[in-house]
Amino acid sequence: MKVGQWVHTKYMGKHDCVGFVTSNYPDFKRCKIRVTKCENHPRMKWLEISYSDVISDSPDFTRVELDSLIDLALATYDRDWFEELTMQNE
């Protein structure tokens, strides 16, 4: 798990939630995510989840979404994330 990584999980085992990692706790195999979308819980903002609760999927961003994420990586001076995003852009 990396800070900034987008993840998909199931809140309480049944509600789809999407967000990005804001904190990582490798000793406990847990991370904190900033929820951007959660089915049936639109006010949810944060979740702390186990690594095993992450549903693996590779995001397929549209061109506009990818450009916005690249702008965000530049604005936050996150070089690694910027390079990762530009690799997807090719």
A tleap script that builds the chain and sets N, CA, C and O, in Angstrom:
source leaprc.protein.ff14SB
mol = sequence {
  NMET LYS VAL GLY GLN TRP VAL HIE THR LYS
  TYR MET GLY LYS HIE ASP CYS VAL GLY PHE
  VAL THR SER ASN TYR PRO ASP PHE LYS ARG
  CYS LYS ILE ARG VAL THR LYS CYS GLU ASN
  HIE PRO ARG MET LYS TRP LEU GLU ILE SER
  TYR SER ASP VAL ILE SER ASP SER PRO ASP
  PHE THR ARG VAL GLU LEU ASP SER LEU ILE
  ASP LEU ALA LEU ALA THR TYR ASP ARG ASP
  TRP PHE GLU GLU LEU THR MET GLN ASN CGLU
}
set mol.1.N position { 0.831 -1.174 0.000 }
set mol.1.CA position { 0.000 0.000 0.000 }
set mol.1.C position { 0.880 1.243 0.000 }
set mol.1.O position { 1.857 1.327 0.745 }
set mol.2.N position { 0.525 2.202 -0.839 }
set mol.2.CA position { 1.276 3.454 -0.897 }
set mol.2.C position { 0.330 4.623 -0.656 }
set mol.2.O position { -0.831 4.586 -1.064 }
set mol.3.N position { 0.827 5.649 0.001 }
set mol.3.CA position { 0.039 6.867 0.161 }
set mol.3.C position { -0.273 7.421 -1.225 }
set mol.3.O position { 0.611 7.522 -2.076 }
set mol.4.N position { -1.521 7.774 -1.442 }
set mol.4.CA position { -1.959 8.277 -2.750 }
set mol.4.C position { -2.568 7.208 -3.634 }
set mol.4.O position { -3.209 7.520 -4.638 }
set mol.5.N position { -2.373 5.953 -3.271 }
set mol.5.CA position { -2.898 4.847 -4.079 }
set mol.5.C position { -4.420 4.789 -3.947 }
set mol.5.O position { -4.956 4.887 -2.843 }
set mol.6.N position { -5.106 4.632 -5.065 }
set mol.6.CA position { -6.554 4.504 -5.058 }
set mol.6.C position { -6.924 3.069 -4.721 }
set mol.6.O position { -6.311 2.125 -5.219 }
set mol.7.N position { -7.941 2.913 -3.864 }
set mol.7.CA position { -8.365 1.577 -3.450 }
set mol.7.C position { -9.883 1.462 -3.494 }
set mol.7.O position { -10.612 2.452 -3.428 }
set mol.8.N position { -10.320 0.233 -3.606 }
set mol.8.CA position { -11.734 -0.118 -3.601 }
set mol.8.C position { -11.915 -1.121 -2.473 }
set mol.8.O position { -11.126 -2.057 -2.344 }
set mol.9.N position { -12.939 -0.939 -1.660 }
set mol.9.CA position { -13.187 -1.843 -0.542 }
set mol.9.C position { -14.690 -1.972 -0.325 }
set mol.9.O position { -15.478 -1.262 -0.950 }
set mol.10.N position { -15.074 -2.862 0.546 }
set mol.10.CA position { -16.481 -3.046 0.918 }
set mol.10.C position { -16.633 -2.665 2.380 }
set mol.10.O position { -16.086 -3.332 3.258 }
set mol.11.N position { -17.374 -1.597 2.645 }
set mol.11.CA position { -17.641 -1.169 4.017 }
set mol.11.C position { -18.658 -2.119 4.631 }
set mol.11.O position { -19.713 -2.365 4.045 }
set mol.12.N position { -18.351 -2.646 5.787 }
set mol.12.CA position { -19.193 -3.613 6.480 }
set mol.12.C position { -19.491 -4.832 5.595 }
set mol.12.O position { -20.518 -5.494 5.744 }
set mol.13.N position { -18.565 -5.104 4.676 }
set mol.13.CA position { -18.685 -6.274 3.818 }
set mol.13.C position { -19.683 -6.176 2.692 }
set mol.13.O position { -19.828 -7.124 1.919 }
set mol.14.N position { -20.388 -5.043 2.570 }
set mol.14.CA position { -21.403 -4.982 1.520 }
set mol.14.C position { -21.537 -3.667 0.766 }
set mol.14.O position { -22.139 -3.650 -0.308 }
set mol.15.N position { -21.005 -2.570 1.279 }
set mol.15.CA position { -21.162 -1.273 0.614 }
set mol.15.C position { -19.874 -0.901 -0.108 }
set mol.15.O position { -18.827 -0.751 0.520 }
set mol.16.N position { -19.952 -0.753 -1.420 }
set mol.16.CA position { -18.769 -0.393 -2.212 }
set mol.16.C position { -18.283 1.000 -1.847 }
set mol.16.O position { -19.053 1.960 -1.840 }
set mol.17.N position { -16.997 1.095 -1.546 }
set mol.17.CA position { -16.364 2.382 -1.238 }
set mol.17.C position { -15.090 2.520 -2.059 }
set mol.17.O position { -14.362 1.551 -2.275 }
set mol.18.N position { -14.839 3.727 -2.505 }
set mol.18.CA position { -13.634 4.047 -3.257 }
set mol.18.C position { -12.974 5.236 -2.584 }
set mol.18.O position { -13.650 6.157 -2.126 }
set mol.19.N position { -11.659 5.212 -2.528 }
set mol.19.CA position { -10.920 6.319 -1.947 }
set mol.19.C position { -9.434 6.153 -2.179 }
set mol.19.O position { -9.004 5.255 -2.903 }
set mol.20.N position { -8.648 7.025 -1.558 }
set mol.20.CA position { -7.200 6.932 -1.715 }
set mol.20.C position { -6.537 6.874 -0.345 }
set mol.20.O position { -7.045 7.411 0.639 }
set mol.21.N position { -5.398 6.211 -0.314 }
set mol.21.CA position { -4.669 5.992 0.931 }
set mol.21.C position { -4.040 7.304 1.397 }
set mol.21.O position { -3.351 7.983 0.635 }
set mol.22.N position { -4.292 7.652 2.675 }
set mol.22.CA position { -3.706 8.868 3.250 }
set mol.22.C position { -2.649 8.547 4.298 }
set mol.22.O position { -1.739 9.342 4.532 }
set mol.23.N position { -2.768 7.382 4.928 }
set mol.23.CA position { -1.796 6.944 5.928 }
set mol.23.C position { -1.612 5.441 5.792 }
set mol.23.O position { -2.531 4.711 5.419 }
set mol.24.N position { -0.412 5.005 6.100 }
set mol.24.CA position { -0.078 3.595 5.958 }
set mol.24.C position { 0.511 3.097 7.276 }
set mol.24.O position { 1.380 3.748 7.855 }
set mol.25.N position { 0.039 1.943 7.749 }
set mol.25.CA position { 0.533 1.354 8.988 }
set mol.25.C position { 1.017 -0.069 8.699 }
set mol.25.O position { 0.325 -1.032 9.031 }
set mol.26.N position { 2.198 -0.214 8.081 }
set mol.26.CA position { 2.664 -1.536 7.642 }
set mol.26.C position { 2.856 -2.537 8.772 }
set mol.26.O position { 2.682 -3.737 8.560 }
set mol.27.N position { 3.211 -2.075 9.968 }
set mol.27.CA position { 3.386 -3.010 11.083 }
set mol.27.C position { 2.081 -3.711 11.436 }
set mol.27.O position { 2.085 -4.841 11.924 }
set mol.28.N position { 0.958 -3.027 11.184 }
set mol.28.CA position { -0.354 -3.587 11.503 }
set mol.28.C position { -1.104 -4.065 10.264 }
set mol.28.O position { -2.223 -4.568 10.355 }
set mol.29.N position { -0.458 -3.896 9.091 }
set mol.29.CA position { -1.066 -4.242 7.807 }
set mol.29.C position { -2.434 -3.559 7.641 }
set mol.29.O position { -3.429 -4.185 7.278 }
set mol.30.N position { -2.436 -2.258 7.921 }
set mol.30.CA position { -3.649 -1.442 7.836 }
set mol.30.C position { -3.316 -0.111 7.152 }
set mol.30.O position { -2.158 0.302 7.093 }
set mol.31.N position { -4.341 0.536 6.649 }
set mol.31.CA position { -4.169 1.864 6.072 }
set mol.31.C position { -5.426 2.684 6.304 }
set mol.31.O position { -6.507 2.143 6.536 }
set mol.32.N position { -5.265 3.995 6.239 }
set mol.32.CA position { -6.386 4.913 6.371 }
set mol.32.C position { -6.670 5.467 4.985 }
set mol.32.O position { -5.757 5.879 4.270 }
set mol.33.N position { -7.942 5.473 4.613 }
set mol.33.CA position { -8.283 6.003 3.295 }
set mol.33.C position { -9.254 7.172 3.416 }
set mol.33.O position { -10.101 7.219 4.309 }
set mol.34.N position { -9.104 8.103 2.495 }
set mol.34.CA position { -10.047 9.221 2.351 }
set mol.34.C position { -11.081 8.752 1.354 }
set mol.34.O position { -10.776 8.572 0.175 }
set mol.35.N position { -12.282 8.556 1.809 }
set mol.35.CA position { -13.359 8.022 0.977 }
set mol.35.C position { -13.883 9.121 0.056 }
set mol.35.O position { -14.229 10.211 0.511 }
set mol.36.N position { -13.937 8.826 -1.234 }
set mol.36.CA position { -14.475 9.785 -2.197 }
set mol.36.C position { -15.859 9.373 -2.669 }
set mol.36.O position { -16.622 10.197 -3.174 }
set mol.37.N position { -16.183 8.088 -2.504 }
set mol.37.CA position { -17.491 7.589 -2.909 }
set mol.37.C position { -17.804 6.337 -2.099 }
set mol.37.O position { -16.982 5.424 -2.021 }
set mol.38.N position { -18.996 6.291 -1.492 }
set mol.38.CA position { -19.404 5.106 -0.747 }
set mol.38.C position { -20.901 4.885 -0.935 }
set mol.38.O position { -21.728 5.723 -0.574 }
set mol.39.N position { -21.214 3.749 -1.502 }
set mol.39.CA position { -22.597 3.367 -1.766 }
set mol.39.C position { -23.402 3.357 -0.460 }
set mol.39.O position { -22.980 2.748 0.523 }
set mol.40.N position { -24.538 4.016 -0.449 }
set mol.40.CA position { -25.458 4.090 0.698 }
set mol.40.C position { -24.905 4.844 1.907 }
set mol.40.O position { -25.586 4.932 2.929 }
set mol.41.N position { -23.703 5.384 1.820 }
set mol.41.CA position { -23.125 6.175 2.914 }
set mol.41.C position { -22.432 7.411 2.311 }
set mol.41.O position { -21.209 7.536 2.383 }
set mol.42.N position { -23.215 8.316 1.719 }
set mol.42.CA position { -22.603 9.447 1.012 }
set mol.42.C position { -21.838 10.416 1.909 }
set mol.42.O position { -21.017 11.188 1.414 }
set mol.43.N position { -22.090 10.391 3.210 }
set mol.43.CA position { -21.380 11.308 4.109 }
set mol.43.C position { -20.079 10.727 4.648 }
set mol.43.O position { -19.331 11.427 5.331 }
set mol.44.N position { -19.796 9.467 4.356 }
set mol.44.CA position { -18.566 8.846 4.855 }
set mol.44.C position { -17.351 9.551 4.264 }
set mol.44.O position { -17.285 9.789 3.058 }
set mol.45.N position { -16.402 9.879 5.114 }
set mol.45.CA position { -15.201 10.593 4.669 }
set mol.45.C position { -13.918 9.799 4.883 }
set mol.45.O position { -12.984 9.927 4.091 }
set mol.46.N position { -13.848 8.982 5.934 }
set mol.46.CA position { -12.617 8.267 6.267 }
set mol.46.C position { -12.918 6.829 6.648 }
set mol.46.O position { -13.963 6.537 7.229 }
set mol.47.N position { -12.002 5.938 6.320 }
set mol.47.CA position { -12.059 4.545 6.754 }
set mol.47.C position { -10.653 4.086 7.095 }
set mol.47.O position { -9.692 4.473 6.432 }
set mol.48.N position { -10.532 3.276 8.109 }
set mol.48.CA position { -9.270 2.593 8.369 }
set mol.48.C position { -9.534 1.124 8.096 }
set mol.48.O position { -10.420 0.518 8.699 }
set mol.49.N position { -8.763 0.559 7.187 }
set mol.49.CA position { -9.031 -0.813 6.743 }
set mol.49.C position { -7.762 -1.660 6.781 }
set mol.49.O position { -6.643 -1.147 6.791 }
set mol.50.N position { -7.972 -2.944 6.801 }
set mol.50.CA position { -6.877 -3.904 6.705 }
set mol.50.C position { -6.474 -4.036 5.237 }
set mol.50.O position { -7.306 -3.861 4.347 }
set mol.51.N position { -5.223 -4.338 4.988 }
set mol.51.CA position { -4.772 -4.558 3.610 }
set mol.51.C position { -5.624 -5.625 2.930 }
set mol.51.O position { -5.901 -5.539 1.734 }
set mol.52.N position { -6.038 -6.632 3.702 }
set mol.52.CA position { -6.808 -7.732 3.118 }
set mol.52.C position { -8.218 -7.295 2.703 }
set mol.52.O position { -8.886 -8.010 1.956 }
set mol.53.N position { -8.677 -6.130 3.176 }
set mol.53.CA position { -10.002 -5.628 2.802 }
set mol.53.C position { -10.001 -4.893 1.465 }
set mol.53.O position { -11.061 -4.540 0.948 }
set mol.54.N position { -8.818 -4.662 0.907 }
set mol.54.CA position { -8.710 -3.967 -0.376 }
set mol.54.C position { -9.068 -4.929 -1.498 }
set mol.54.O position { -8.540 -6.038 -1.584 }
set mol.55.N position { -9.972 -4.481 -2.351 }
set mol.55.CA position { -10.349 -5.273 -3.527 }
set mol.55.C position { -9.453 -4.815 -4.665 }
set mol.55.O position { -9.481 -3.648 -5.056 }
set mol.56.N position { -8.665 -5.731 -5.191 }
set mol.56.CA position { -7.703 -5.331 -6.220 }
set mol.56.C position { -8.404 -5.129 -7.554 }
set mol.56.O position { -9.187 -5.962 -8.010 }
set mol.57.N position { -8.101 -4.022 -8.144 }
set mol.57.CA position { -8.529 -3.712 -9.501 }
set mol.57.C position { -7.641 -2.594 -9.993 }
set mol.57.O position { -7.239 -1.718 -9.227 }
set mol.58.N position { -7.344 -2.629 -11.251 }
set mol.58.CA position { -6.495 -1.570 -11.782 }
set mol.58.C position { -7.399 -0.505 -12.377 }
set mol.58.O position { -8.253 -0.810 -13.209 }
set mol.59.N position { -7.223 0.736 -11.961 }
set mol.59.CA position { -8.109 1.791 -12.435 }
set mol.59.C position { -7.871 2.108 -13.906 }
set mol.59.O position { -6.732 2.211 -14.359 }
set mol.60.N position { -8.942 2.256 -14.623 }
set mol.60.CA position { -8.869 2.694 -16.006 }
set mol.60.C position { -9.431 4.104 -16.049 }
set mol.60.O position { -10.641 4.308 -16.147 }
set mol.61.N position { -8.528 5.071 -15.974 }
set mol.61.CA position { -8.941 6.461 -15.945 }
set mol.61.C position { -9.188 6.965 -17.355 }
set mol.61.O position { -8.516 6.547 -18.298 }
set mol.62.N position { -10.153 7.864 -17.499 }
set mol.62.CA position { -10.340 8.531 -18.777 }
set mol.62.C position { -9.175 9.514 -18.952 }
set mol.62.O position { -8.430 9.785 -18.010 }
set mol.63.N position { -9.041 10.016 -20.118 }
set mol.63.CA position { -7.964 10.979 -20.411 }
set mol.63.C position { -8.091 12.219 -19.513 }
set mol.63.O position { -7.093 12.717 -18.993 }
set mol.64.N position { -9.308 12.706 -19.339 }
set mol.64.CA position { -9.543 13.897 -18.515 }
set mol.64.C position { -9.206 13.602 -17.050 }
set mol.64.O position { -8.567 14.421 -16.389 }
set mol.65.N position { -9.630 12.437 -16.535 }
set mol.65.CA position { -9.327 12.067 -15.155 }
set mol.65.C position { -7.818 11.948 -14.941 }
set mol.65.O position { -7.284 12.436 -13.944 }
set mol.66.N position { -7.145 11.303 -15.876 }
set mol.66.CA position { -5.699 11.130 -15.761 }
set mol.66.C position { -4.982 12.480 -15.792 }
set mol.66.O position { -4.046 12.703 -15.025 }
set mol.67.N position { -5.418 13.377 -16.675 }
set mol.67.CA position { -4.828 14.722 -16.721 }
set mol.67.C position { -5.038 15.461 -15.398 }
set mol.67.O position { -4.142 16.164 -14.931 }
set mol.68.N position { -6.218 15.302 -14.795 }
set mol.68.CA position { -6.502 15.951 -13.508 }
set mol.68.C position { -5.619 15.381 -12.406 }
set mol.68.O position { -5.117 16.126 -11.565 }
set mol.69.N position { -5.428 14.074 -12.404 }
set mol.69.CA position { -4.568 13.443 -11.401 }
set mol.69.C position { -3.114 13.868 -11.573 }
set mol.69.O position { -2.403 14.070 -10.588 }
set mol.70.N position { -2.675 14.003 -12.806 }
set mol.70.CA position { -1.309 14.475 -13.069 }
set mol.70.C position { -1.149 15.904 -12.536 }
set mol.70.O position { -0.133 16.232 -11.924 }
set mol.71.N position { -2.158 16.750 -12.772 }
set mol.71.CA position { -2.129 18.115 -12.232 }
set mol.71.C position { -2.060 18.102 -10.705 }
set mol.71.O position { -1.335 18.895 -10.104 }
set mol.72.N position { -2.817 17.201 -10.084 }
set mol.72.CA position { -2.808 17.094 -8.626 }
set mol.72.C position { -1.440 16.628 -8.123 }
set mol.72.O position { -0.939 17.137 -7.120 }
set mol.73.N position { -0.843 15.672 -8.812 }
set mol.73.CA position { 0.490 15.209 -8.426 }
set mol.73.C position { 1.514 16.338 -8.533 }
set mol.73.O position { 2.395 16.465 -7.682 }
set mol.74.N position { 1.399 17.141 -9.561 }
set mol.74.CA position { 2.293 18.299 -9.709 }
set mol.74.C position { 2.053 19.322 -8.600 }
set mol.74.O position { 3.002 19.866 -8.035 }
set mol.75.N position { 0.789 19.581 -8.292 }
set mol.75.CA position { 0.453 20.580 -7.268 }
set mol.75.C position { 0.923 20.159 -5.879 }
set mol.75.O position { 1.225 21.005 -5.038 }
set mol.76.N position { 0.984 18.840 -5.642 }
set mol.76.CA position { 1.408 18.339 -4.323 }
set mol.76.C position { 2.887 17.951 -4.313 }
set mol.76.O position { 3.385 17.410 -3.325 }
set mol.77.N position { 3.583 18.227 -5.410 }
set mol.77.CA position { 5.015 17.923 -5.528 }
set mol.77.C position { 5.319 16.441 -5.272 }
set mol.77.O position { 6.353 16.102 -4.696 }
set mol.78.N position { 4.408 15.566 -5.707 }
set mol.78.CA position { 4.584 14.121 -5.519 }
set mol.78.C position { 5.205 13.534 -6.789 }
set mol.78.O position { 4.504 13.103 -7.705 }
set mol.79.N position { 6.513 13.530 -6.815 }
set mol.79.CA position { 7.237 13.101 -8.017 }
set mol.79.C position { 6.966 11.647 -8.392 }
set mol.79.O position { 6.759 11.332 -9.564 }
set mol.80.N position { 6.966 10.759 -7.390 }
set mol.80.CA position { 6.729 9.333 -7.670 }
set mol.80.C position { 5.348 9.109 -8.285 }
set mol.80.O position { 5.201 8.364 -9.255 }
set mol.81.N position { 4.341 9.762 -7.709 }
set mol.81.CA position { 2.980 9.611 -8.222 }
set mol.81.C position { 2.884 10.199 -9.627 }
set mol.81.O position { 2.236 9.627 -10.503 }
set mol.82.N position { 3.538 11.354 -9.838 }
set mol.82.CA position { 3.559 11.976 -11.152 }
set mol.82.C position { 4.147 11.020 -12.197 }
set mol.82.O position { 3.588 10.849 -13.280 }
set mol.83.N position { 5.271 10.406 -11.856 }
set mol.83.CA position { 5.916 9.482 -12.798 }
set mol.83.C position { 5.046 8.268 -13.064 }
set mol.83.O position { 4.962 7.793 -14.197 }
set mol.84.N position { 4.392 7.758 -12.009 }
set mol.84.CA position { 3.500 6.614 -12.175 }
set mol.84.C position { 2.329 6.969 -13.117 }
set mol.84.O position { 1.957 6.182 -13.987 }
set mol.85.N position { 1.772 8.147 -12.925 }
set mol.85.CA position { 0.643 8.572 -13.751 }
set mol.85.C position { 1.060 8.827 -15.206 }
set mol.85.O position { 0.330 8.484 -16.136 }
set mol.86.N position { 2.219 9.421 -15.388 }
set mol.86.CA position { 2.652 9.694 -16.760 }
set mol.86.C position { 2.989 8.407 -17.503 }
set mol.86.O position { 2.885 8.350 -18.728 }
set mol.87.N position { 3.388 7.381 -16.768 }
set mol.87.CA position { 3.625 6.068 -17.403 }
set mol.87.C position { 2.297 5.499 -17.929 }
set mol.87.O position { 2.265 4.877 -18.992 }
set mol.88.N position { 1.218 5.710 -17.194 }
set mol.88.CA position { -0.114 5.253 -17.636 }
set mol.88.C position { -0.608 6.061 -18.814 }
set mol.88.O position { -1.426 5.590 -19.604 }
set mol.89.N position { -0.108 7.283 -18.930 }
set mol.89.CA position { -0.541 8.207 -19.960 }
set mol.89.C position { 0.011 7.842 -21.337 }
set mol.89.O position { -0.499 8.316 -22.352 }
set mol.90.N position { 1.024 7.023 -21.379 }
set mol.90.CA position { 1.670 6.702 -22.667 }
set mol.90.C position { 0.880 5.680 -23.449 }
set mol.90.O position { 1.280 5.300 -24.549 }
savepdb mol mol.pdb
quit
